[in-house]
């Protein structure tokens, strides 16, 4: 099985992966914890503001990817790779969904 590799061409994934690789362990764990806290707080206190759960998921996924990438430098387990892919999909998916819904809300006010 192949590991997630970043190409030498500049891309958003390469930029984010490089930033995660150069972040401290504490910073990555803070991203995971902060994202989880944001999700829980929004869902408990203001479920009507569900849109703001999406950035929390993205920040948490960024931190989780970095932690998993670091944790298994010598281990190349299938579970680690699956976790990294899940973090990538959750992070990008929530960021894209947040952007699309936010644009829809902004532009729907202009169209009416």
Secondary structure, 3 states (H helix, E strand, C coil): CCCCCCCCCCCHHHHHHHHHHHCCHHHHHHHHHHHHHHHHHHHHHCHHHHHHHHHHHHHHHHHHHHHHHHHCCCCCCHHHHHHHHHHHHHHHHHHHHHHHHHHHHHHHHHHC
